[in-house]
Amino acid sequence: MNTASCPITGAGLGLRRSFMDDLAALDHQPVDFLEVAPENWMEMGGVLGRKFKKMTDRYTMICHGLSLSIGSPAPLDEHFLIRLKKFFDKHNVQSYSEHLSYCSDDGHLYDLMPIPFTQEAVSHVAKRIQRVQEILERKIVMENVSYYAAPGQEMNEIDFFNAVIKEADCDVLLDVNNIYVNSINHGYDAETFIKSLPQERIAYLHIAGHYNEAEDLIVDTHGADIIDPVWQLLQTTYEHHGILPTLLERDFNIPSLQSLFNEVEQIRQYQHAQEQAHVITA
């Protein structure tokens, strides 16, 4: 049984300012939910602030953070968390996810840095997640991240990730593309990784495109169409963990809204196919 706390269903899209007006002008809702980085909207007022409020009134909204820096050696920014909670309450944000990484120490590092896969890091990060959940008065959802180096590694990625999730008692954002990227870059089996995640904690999924830098190096860009092997991993995820809400990420080289809707519709097709397969085998 899935006990993750994320009251969304269906297929969603990351909201970007470049297509916000076009999306708002539609007389129907082509996606089931939207996701934003709260840092981009927390202090927003004026015309953009009013536009954002209209979107949150119309669509179920979730947030995917950029600057929590959960693995940082520096103290948590609790003032930021208090502001974040007010933003969630104002806009009825249904879920808050973040990256299992860090992006700051004495200052901002402007990138998502890999946390060392060690037991010491598990304890450090889990305590910080617990504190975040106390302040926000909700479970948060941690995402498996893409990484390109593993400094100080004492355990493998899946064991580290699962240990953090269990000790922190938080939920999981399963990023299908990140698993594919890491499986190529670090030489592990993507399907085994997916099947090793705690099903009951998975709140929702991300899926996105990437850039092939070399035969054995893929960069997670969110700037291209999703490729067939990643779609197949999404199908594997549904087959093993059940149909889960899934969000399309696209941050660069953003195509037309219709092109984005076409990929969202592909997500729905995979969800529908899995639903039909479940009915046949039930």
LUMVOBA-960382 format. One record per residue (C-alpha): residue number from 1; x, y, z; residue in one letter. Coordinates in pm, 1 decimal, padded with zeros to 6 digits. Each point is the difference from the previous one (the first is absolute). Example, Ala and Ser with C-alpha at 12.3 -4.5 7.8 and 13.67 -1.06 7.14 Angstrom:
<n = 1, px = 01230.0, py = -00450.0, pz = 00780.0, res = a>
<n = 2, px = 00137.0, py = 00344.0, pz = -00066.0, res = s>
//
This chain:
<n = 1, px = 00000.0, py = 00000.0, pz = 00000.0, res = m>
<n = 2, px = 00129.4, py = 00344.4, pz = -00092.4, res = n>
<n = 3, px = -00006.0, py = 00230.1, pz = 00302.9, res = t>
<n = 4, px = 00184.1, py = 00295.1, pz = -00154.9, res = a>
<n = 5, px = -00170.1, py = 00334.0, pz = 00063.6, res = s>
<n = 6, px = -00045.5, py = 00164.5, pz = -00339.7, res = c>
<n = 7, px = -00366.3, py = 00053.6, pz = -00094.1, res = p>
<n = 8, px = 00048.9, py = 00029.1, pz = -00376.1, res = i>
<n = 9, px = -00087.4, py = -00231.9, pz = -00285.6, res = t>
<n = 10, px = 00057.3, py = -00028.4, pz = -00372.1, res = g>
<n = 11, px = 00258.4, py = 00188.1, pz = -00205.9, res = a>
<n = 12, px = 00148.4, py = 00340.0, pz = 00076.1, res = g>
<n = 13, px = 00229.3, py = 00264.3, pz = -00145.2, res = l>
<n = 14, px = 00266.5, py = 00229.2, pz = 00139.9, res = g>
<n = 15, px = -00133.8, py = 00355.7, pz = -00030.3, res = l>
<n = 16, px = 00231.1, py = 00247.6, pz = -00175.6, res = r>
<n = 17, px = -00054.3, py = 00372.5, pz = -00046.9, res = r>
<n = 18, px = 00061.9, py = -00027.7, pz = -00373.9, res = s>
<n = 19, px = -00331.2, py = -00178.4, pz = -00055.7, res = f>
<n = 20, px = -00199.7, py = 00110.7, pz = 00302.9, res = m>
<n = 21, px = -00223.8, py = 00243.0, pz = -00190.6, res = d>
<n = 22, px = -00075.2, py = -00252.3, pz = -00274.0, res = d>
<n = 23, px = -00088.8, py = -00265.8, pz = 00255.7, res = l>
<n = 24, px = -00223.4, py = 00240.7, pz = 00191.9, res = a>
<n = 25, px = -00185.1, py = 00094.4, pz = -00320.9, res = a>
<n = 26, px = -00116.9, py = -00354.8, pz = -00067.9, res = l>
<n = 27, px = -00365.6, py = -00078.4, pz = 00072.8, res = d>
<n = 28, px = 00086.9, py = -00351.1, pz = 00119.2, res = h>
<n = 29, px = 00259.8, py = -00156.3, pz = 00229.6, res = q>
<n = 30, px = 00242.1, py = -00209.4, pz = -00208.3, res = p>
<n = 31, px = 00201.7, py = -00114.0, pz = 00304.0, res = v>
<n = 32, px = -00108.0, py = -00132.9, pz = 00338.0, res = d>
<n = 33, px = 00241.1, py = 00197.2, pz = 00216.1, res = f>
<n = 34, px = 00285.9, py = 00251.5, pz = -00021.0, res = l>
<n = 35, px = 00335.9, py = 00023.5, pz = 00173.0, res = e>
<n = 36, px = 00218.4, py = 00304.6, pz = 00069.4, res = v>
<n = 37, px = 00320.4, py = 00083.1, pz = 00182.3, res = a>
<n = 38, px = -00128.8, py = 00198.0, pz = 00300.7, res = p>
<n = 39, px = 00315.1, py = 00216.1, pz = 00005.3, res = e>
<n = 40, px = -00110.2, py = 00149.6, pz = -00332.8, res = n>
<n = 41, px = -00339.5, py = 00109.7, pz = 00133.7, res = w>
<n = 42, px = 00015.8, py = 00052.6, pz = 00377.8, res = m>
<n = 43, px = 00059.2, py = 00376.1, pz = -00006.8, res = e>
<n = 44, px = -00173.8, py = 00063.7, pz = -00329.9, res = m>
<n = 45, px = -00254.9, py = 00280.8, pz = -00006.7, res = g>
<n = 46, px = -00151.4, py = 00225.5, pz = -00263.4, res = g>
<n = 47, px = -00124.1, py = -00134.5, pz = -00331.4, res = v>
<n = 48, px = 00196.4, py = -00326.9, pz = 00017.3, res = l>
<n = 49, px = -00113.1, py = -00063.0, pz = 00355.1, res = g>
<n = 50, px = -00363.8, py = 00040.9, pz = -00100.5, res = r>
<n = 51, px = 00048.6, py = -00228.7, pz = -00299.0, res = k>
<n = 52, px = 00152.1, py = -00264.8, pz = 00223.7, res = f>
<n = 53, px = -00290.9, py = 00023.8, pz = 00245.6, res = k>
<n = 54, px = -00242.6, py = -00060.8, pz = -00286.0, res = k>
<n = 55, px = 00193.5, py = -00313.7, pz = -00095.2, res = m>
<n = 56, px = -00005.2, py = -00132.6, pz = 00357.1, res = t>
<n = 57, px = -00373.4, py = 00069.7, pz = 00018.4, res = d>
<n = 58, px = -00056.1, py = -00201.0, pz = -00318.7, res = r>
<n = 59, px = 00252.2, py = -00284.1, pz = 00027.5, res = y>
<n = 60, px = 00121.6, py = -00229.3, pz = 00274.5, res = t>
<n = 61, px = 00348.2, py = 00133.2, pz = 00079.2, res = m>
<n = 62, px = 00305.3, py = -00178.9, pz = 00135.8, res = i>
<n = 63, px = 00348.3, py = 00137.6, pz = 00066.0, res = c>
<n = 64, px = 00346.0, py = -00132.2, pz = -00085.2, res = h>
<n = 65, px = 00265.7, py = 00197.0, pz = 00184.9, res = g>
<n = 66, px = 00346.3, py = 00108.7, pz = -00109.3, res = l>
<n = 67, px = 00176.2, py = 00145.7, pz = 00303.3, res = s>
<n = 68, px = -00081.5, py = -00201.8, pz = 00313.8, res = l>
<n = 69, px = 00354.1, py = -00147.9, pz = -00019.8, res = s>
<n = 70, px = -00096.6, py = -00291.9, pz = 00220.5, res = i>
<n = 71, px = 00348.1, py = -00156.8, pz = -00005.6, res = g>
<n = 72, px = 00191.7, py = 00319.0, pz = 00080.9, res = s>
<n = 73, px = 00240.0, py = 00019.0, pz = 00297.3, res = p>
<n = 74, px = -00135.4, py = 00349.9, pz = 00068.5, res = a>
<n = 75, px = -00300.8, py = 00045.7, pz = 00232.8, res = p>
<n = 76, px = -00347.3, py = -00023.8, pz = -00148.3, res = l>
<n = 77, px = -00150.9, py = 00332.1, pz = -00102.5, res = d>
<n = 78, px = -00302.4, py = -00016.3, pz = 00229.6, res = e>
<n = 79, px = -00110.4, py = 00351.9, pz = -00089.7, res = h>
<n = 80, px = -00029.8, py = -00118.3, pz = -00361.4, res = f>
<n = 81, px = -00210.6, py = -00295.7, pz = 00114.5, res = l>
<n = 82, px = -00240.7, py = 00224.8, pz = 00190.8, res = i>
<n = 83, px = -00046.1, py = 00214.7, pz = -00312.8, res = r>
<n = 84, px = -00045.1, py = -00317.0, pz = -00203.0, res = l>
<n = 85, px = -00277.6, py = -00122.4, pz = 00231.1, res = k>
<n = 86, px = -00189.9, py = 00327.9, pz = -00038.7, res = k>
<n = 87, px = 00029.5, py = -00028.7, pz = -00378.7, res = f>
<n = 88, px = -00134.7, py = -00358.3, pz = 00007.0, res = f>
<n = 89, px = -00294.4, py = 00103.4, pz = 00217.4, res = d>
<n = 90, px = -00082.3, py = 00301.4, pz = -00218.9, res = k>
<n = 91, px = -00008.3, py = -00201.5, pz = -00322.1, res = h>
<n = 92, px = -00130.0, py = -00332.1, pz = 00134.5, res = n>
<n = 93, px = 00315.5, py = -00181.2, pz = -00114.8, res = v>
<n = 94, px = -00068.0, py = -00372.3, pz = 00021.4, res = q>
<n = 95, px = 00354.9, py = -00135.6, pz = 00012.1, res = s>
<n = 96, px = 00357.8, py = 00120.8, pz = 00046.3, res = y>
<n = 97, px = 00293.5, py = -00191.8, pz = -00144.6, res = s>
<n = 98, px = 00372.5, py = 00069.8, pz = 00001.6, res = e>
<n = 99, px = 00324.1, py = -00148.7, pz = -00129.1, res = h>
<n = 100, px = 00204.9, py = -00241.0, pz = 00208.7, res = l>
<n = 101, px = 00311.1, py = 00211.6, pz = -00050.2, res = s>
<n = 102, px = 00141.8, py = 00331.4, pz = 00117.6, res = y>
<n = 103, px = 00062.7, py = 00334.4, pz = -00164.7, res = c>
<n = 104, px = 00152.5, py = 00219.4, pz = 00269.7, res = s>
<n = 105, px = 00249.8, py = 00026.9, pz = 00284.1, res = d>
<n = 106, px = 00112.2, py = 00347.6, pz = 00106.6, res = d>
<n = 107, px = -00147.3, py = 00120.1, pz = -00329.3, res = g>
<n = 108, px = -00204.5, py = -00130.3, pz = -00290.4, res = h>
<n = 109, px = 00178.3, py = -00245.8, pz = -00230.4, res = l>
<n = 110, px = -00244.4, py = 00042.8, pz = -00291.2, res = y>
<n = 111, px = -00017.8, py = -00371.5, pz = -00070.3, res = d>
<n = 112, px = -00138.1, py = -00318.6, pz = 00152.4, res = l>
<n = 113, px = 00298.4, py = -00171.5, pz = 00160.2, res = m>
<n = 114, px = 00008.5, py = -00372.5, pz = 00085.8, res = p>
<n = 115, px = -00016.9, py = -00099.4, pz = 00365.6, res = i>
<n = 116, px = 00265.4, py = -00258.9, pz = 00094.6, res = p>
<n = 117, px = -00157.6, py = -00345.9, pz = 00019.3, res = f>
<n = 118, px = 00097.0, py = -00068.9, pz = 00362.9, res = t>
<n = 119, px = -00180.5, py = -00098.9, pz = 00318.9, res = q>
<n = 120, px = 00109.3, py = 00326.4, pz = 00160.0, res = e>
<n = 121, px = -00169.0, py = 00190.5, pz = -00284.3, res = a>
<n = 122, px = -00317.3, py = -00212.5, pz = 00038.5, res = v>
<n = 123, px = -00030.8, py = 00108.0, pz = 00364.6, res = s>
<n = 124, px = 00083.4, py = 00363.9, pz = -00075.7, res = h>
<n = 125, px = -00251.4, py = 00031.1, pz = -00283.0, res = v>
<n = 126, px = -00276.9, py = -00196.2, pz = 00174.9, res = a>
<n = 127, px = 00013.1, py = 00229.4, pz = 00303.8, res = k>
<n = 128, px = -00021.9, py = 00304.9, pz = -00223.0, res = r>
<n = 129, px = -00298.0, py = -00142.1, pz = -00190.2, res = i>
<n = 130, px = -00175.5, py = -00072.0, pz = 00330.5, res = q>
<n = 131, px = 00055.0, py = 00360.5, pz = 00108.2, res = r>
<n = 132, px = -00136.9, py = 00131.1, pz = -00329.9, res = v>
<n = 133, px = -00310.5, py = -00215.0, pz = 00044.7, res = q>
<n = 134, px = -00047.2, py = 00133.7, pz = 00354.8, res = e>
<n = 135, px = 00009.1, py = 00360.3, pz = -00118.5, res = i>
<n = 136, px = -00218.7, py = -00052.6, pz = -00307.5, res = l>
<n = 137, px = -00236.7, py = -00234.4, pz = 00188.0, res = e>
<n = 138, px = -00010.3, py = -00237.1, pz = -00295.6, res = r>
<n = 139, px = 00200.3, py = -00282.7, pz = -00148.3, res = k>
<n = 140, px = 00235.2, py = 00106.5, pz = -00273.9, res = i>
<n = 141, px = 00083.2, py = -00198.0, pz = -00311.1, res = v>
<n = 142, px = 00366.0, py = -00066.3, pz = -00084.2, res = m>
<n = 143, px = 00117.7, py = -00053.1, pz = -00357.4, res = e>
<n = 144, px = 00274.2, py = -00233.0, pz = -00118.2, res = n>
<n = 145, px = 00241.4, py = 00229.5, pz = -00185.3, res = v>
<n = 146, px = 00233.6, py = -00032.5, pz = -00295.1, res = s>
<n = 147, px = 00368.5, py = 00023.7, pz = 00094.6, res = y>
<n = 148, px = 00330.2, py = -00017.3, pz = -00185.2, res = y>
<n = 149, px = 00242.0, py = -00085.0, pz = 00282.0, res = a>
<n = 150, px = -00033.7, py = -00190.2, pz = 00328.1, res = a>
<n = 151, px = 00254.8, py = 00143.2, pz = 00245.8, res = p>
<n = 152, px = 00069.6, py = -00205.4, pz = 00312.5, res = g>
<n = 153, px = -00235.4, py = -00278.5, pz = -00107.0, res = q>
<n = 154, px = -00041.7, py = -00277.4, pz = 00262.1, res = e>
<n = 155, px = -00335.1, py = -00140.9, pz = -00117.5, res = m>
<n = 156, px = -00181.3, py = -00014.4, pz = -00331.8, res = n>
<n = 157, px = -00258.0, py = 00255.3, pz = -00110.6, res = e>
<n = 158, px = -00314.9, py = -00205.0, pz = 00058.9, res = i>
<n = 159, px = 00106.1, py = -00108.7, pz = 00350.3, res = d>
<n = 160, px = 00085.4, py = 00359.2, pz = 00091.3, res = f>
<n = 161, px = -00326.9, py = 00136.0, pz = -00139.7, res = f>
<n = 162, px = -00216.3, py = -00262.5, pz = 00170.7, res = n>
<n = 163, px = 00182.7, py = 00043.5, pz = 00331.9, res = a>
<n = 164, px = -00065.0, py = 00375.7, pz = -00001.8, res = v>
<n = 165, px = -00367.6, py = -00043.4, pz = -00087.6, res = i>
<n = 166, px = -00052.5, py = -00259.2, pz = 00273.6, res = k>
<n = 167, px = 00186.4, py = 00185.5, pz = 00276.3, res = e>
<n = 168, px = -00157.1, py = 00336.4, pz = -00086.9, res = a>
<n = 169, px = -00349.7, py = -00150.6, pz = -00042.9, res = d>
<n = 170, px = -00067.2, py = 00207.0, pz = -00311.8, res = c>
<n = 171, px = -00145.7, py = -00075.6, pz = -00342.6, res = d>
<n = 172, px = 00161.5, py = -00057.4, pz = -00340.1, res = v>
<n = 173, px = -00004.1, py = 00189.2, pz = -00328.8, res = l>
<n = 174, px = 00118.5, py = -00261.8, pz = -00248.2, res = l>
<n = 175, px = 00172.3, py = 00170.8, pz = -00292.7, res = d>
<n = 176, px = -00001.1, py = -00256.7, pz = -00280.5, res = v>
<n = 177, px = 00237.5, py = 00194.5, pz = -00224.0, res = n>
<n = 178, px = 00253.0, py = 00046.4, pz = 00281.4, res = n>
<n = 179, px = 00008.2, py = -00375.8, pz = 00049.5, res = i>
<n = 180, px = 00062.2, py = -00051.4, pz = -00370.9, res = y>
<n = 181, px = 00273.4, py = 00268.5, pz = -00006.3, res = v>
<n = 182, px = 00176.2, py = -00143.7, pz = 00305.1, res = n>
<n = 183, px = -00028.4, py = -00356.8, pz = -00128.6, res = s>
<n = 184, px = 00196.5, py = 00099.2, pz = -00311.6, res = i>
<n = 185, px = 00249.0, py = 00225.0, pz = 00175.2, res = n>
<n = 186, px = 00070.5, py = -00237.1, pz = 00289.9, res = h>
<n = 187, px = -00066.6, py = -00338.6, pz = -00158.8, res = g>
<n = 188, px = -00289.2, py = -00147.9, pz = 00197.1, res = y>
<n = 189, px = -00330.9, py = -00159.9, pz = -00096.7, res = d>
<n = 190, px = -00279.6, py = 00257.6, pz = -00007.2, res = a>
<n = 191, px = -00285.7, py = -00248.7, pz = 00040.2, res = e>
<n = 192, px = 00161.1, py = -00154.0, pz = 00309.5, res = t>
<n = 193, px = 00032.1, py = 00347.6, pz = 00152.4, res = f>
<n = 194, px = -00367.5, py = 00077.8, pz = -00065.7, res = i>
<n = 195, px = -00117.3, py = -00330.5, pz = 00144.7, res = k>
<n = 196, px = 00209.7, py = 00058.0, pz = 00314.0, res = s>
<n = 197, px = -00181.3, py = 00319.4, pz = 00099.2, res = l>
<n = 198, px = -00260.0, py = -00013.0, pz = 00280.1, res = p>
<n = 199, px = -00331.6, py = -00008.4, pz = -00186.5, res = q>
<n = 200, px = -00204.9, py = 00121.1, pz = 00295.9, res = e>
<n = 201, px = 00198.7, py = 00325.0, pz = 00017.2, res = r>
<n = 202, px = -00007.4, py = 00106.5, pz = -00366.7, res = i>
<n = 203, px = -00212.9, py = 00315.5, pz = -00027.0, res = a>
<n = 204, px = 00045.2, py = 00078.7, pz = -00368.6, res = y>
<n = 205, px = 00237.2, py = -00021.9, pz = -00296.0, res = l>
<n = 206, px = 00203.5, py = 00232.5, pz = -00219.6, res = h>
<n = 207, px = 00085.8, py = -00072.9, pz = -00361.2, res = i>
<n = 208, px = 00214.5, py = 00214.7, pz = -00228.8, res = a>
<n = 209, px = 00249.9, py = 00012.5, pz = -00284.6, res = g>
<n = 210, px = 00378.7, py = 00021.7, pz = 00012.1, res = h>
<n = 211, px = 00311.5, py = 00065.3, pz = -00209.7, res = y>
<n = 212, px = 00245.4, py = -00265.5, pz = -00122.3, res = n>
<n = 213, px = 00344.2, py = 00149.6, pz = 00059.3, res = e>
<n = 214, px = 00177.7, py = -00326.2, pz = -00088.7, res = a>
<n = 215, px = -00079.0, py = -00369.8, pz = -00030.0, res = e>
<n = 216, px = 00053.9, py = -00047.0, pz = 00372.7, res = d>
<n = 217, px = -00094.2, py = 00348.9, pz = 00123.2, res = l>
<n = 218, px = -00352.3, py = 00142.4, pz = 00009.3, res = i>
<n = 219, px = -00085.1, py = 00342.9, pz = 00140.9, res = v>
<n = 220, px = -00337.7, py = 00054.5, pz = 00166.4, res = d>
<n = 221, px = -00116.4, py = 00320.8, pz = -00172.1, res = t>
<n = 222, px = -00381.8, py = -00016.0, pz = -00015.5, res = h>
<n = 223, px = 00056.3, py = 00153.5, pz = -00341.7, res = g>
<n = 224, px = -00103.0, py = -00269.2, pz = -00247.8, res = a>
<n = 225, px = -00280.0, py = -00239.2, pz = -00083.1, res = d>
<n = 226, px = -00024.7, py = -00319.4, pz = 00203.0, res = i>
<n = 227, px = 00168.3, py = -00296.6, pz = -00171.4, res = i>
<n = 228, px = -00139.6, py = -00351.5, pz = -00034.9, res = d>
<n = 229, px = 00218.8, py = -00167.4, pz = 00268.4, res = p>
<n = 230, px = -00126.4, py = 00253.1, pz = 00256.5, res = v>
<n = 231, px = -00360.9, py = -00059.1, pz = -00107.0, res = w>
<n = 232, px = 00064.4, py = -00372.8, pz = 00045.8, res = q>
<n = 233, px = 00131.5, py = 00064.0, pz = 00350.7, res = l>
<n = 234, px = -00318.5, py = 00193.0, pz = 00074.9, res = l>
<n = 235, px = -00198.9, py = -00304.3, pz = -00110.0, res = q>
<n = 236, px = 00217.2, py = -00221.6, pz = 00221.5, res = t>
<n = 237, px = -00065.6, py = 00234.4, pz = 00292.5, res = t>
<n = 238, px = -00377.3, py = -00024.1, pz = -00049.1, res = y>
<n = 239, px = 00017.6, py = -00376.7, pz = -00036.9, res = e>
<n = 240, px = 00193.7, py = -00041.7, pz = 00323.3, res = h>
<n = 241, px = -00131.2, py = 00283.0, pz = 00220.0, res = h>
<n = 242, px = -00343.8, py = 00065.8, pz = -00151.1, res = g>
<n = 243, px = -00131.7, py = 00305.0, pz = -00183.5, res = i>
<n = 244, px = 00144.5, py = 00310.7, pz = 00163.1, res = l>
<n = 245, px = -00051.6, py = 00372.0, pz = -00072.8, res = p>
<n = 246, px = 00269.8, py = 00103.0, pz = -00246.0, res = t>
<n = 247, px = 00132.9, py = 00342.7, pz = -00094.3, res = l>
<n = 248, px = 00174.0, py = 00109.8, pz = -00318.8, res = l>
<n = 249, px = 00299.2, py = 00228.6, pz = 00060.7, res = e>
<n = 250, px = 00122.5, py = 00231.4, pz = -00275.0, res = r>
<n = 251, px = 00232.7, py = 00286.5, pz = 00097.0, res = d>
<n = 252, px = 00194.2, py = 00084.4, pz = -00318.8, res = f>
<n = 253, px = -00064.7, py = -00001.4, pz = -00373.9, res = n>
<n = 254, px = -00366.8, py = 00021.4, pz = 00090.1, res = i>
<n = 255, px = -00215.6, py = -00095.3, pz = -00300.4, res = p>
<n = 256, px = -00358.0, py = 00099.9, pz = -00074.1, res = s>
<n = 257, px = -00265.7, py = -00064.3, pz = 00260.9, res = l>
<n = 258, px = -00154.9, py = -00257.9, pz = -00231.3, res = q>
<n = 259, px = 00328.4, py = -00191.8, pz = -00011.3, res = s>
<n = 260, px = 00007.8, py = -00002.5, pz = 00379.9, res = l>
<n = 261, px = -00362.5, py = -00113.1, pz = 00011.2, res = f>
<n = 262, px = 00087.1, py = -00282.7, pz = -00240.7, res = n>
<n = 263, px = 00260.4, py = -00133.0, pz = 00243.9, res = e>
<n = 264, px = -00242.8, py = 00039.4, pz = 00289.9, res = v>
<n = 265, px = -00247.3, py = -00201.6, pz = -00206.3, res = e>
<n = 266, px = 00263.8, py = -00269.8, pz = -00045.3, res = q>
<n = 267, px = 00025.1, py = -00023.6, pz = 00377.1, res = i>
<n = 268, px = -00377.0, py = -00045.8, pz = 00014.7, res = r>
<n = 269, px = 00019.7, py = -00272.6, pz = -00266.2, res = q>
<n = 270, px = 00251.9, py = -00195.6, pz = 00205.9, res = y>
<n = 271, px = -00218.6, py = 00045.2, pz = 00307.3, res = q>
<n = 272, px = -00308.4, py = -00116.4, pz = -00190.1, res = h>
<n = 273, px = 00182.2, py = -00300.7, pz = -00146.9, res = a>
<n = 274, px = 00110.9, py = -00106.5, pz = 00348.3, res = q>
<n = 275, px = -00354.1, py = 00046.2, pz = 00130.8, res = e>
<n = 276, px = -00135.2, py = -00221.4, pz = -00278.0, res = q>
<n = 277, px = 00267.9, py = -00262.3, pz = 00063.1, res = a>
<n = 278, px = -00095.9, py = -00004.5, pz = 00368.0, res = h>
<n = 279, px = -00367.7, py = -00047.9, pz = -00085.9, res = v>
<n = 280, px = 00081.3, py = -00293.1, pz = -00231.6, res = i>
<n = 281, px = 00215.6, py = -00175.8, pz = 00260.3, res = t>
<n = 282, px = -00230.2, py = 00072.3, pz = 00295.4, res = a>
//
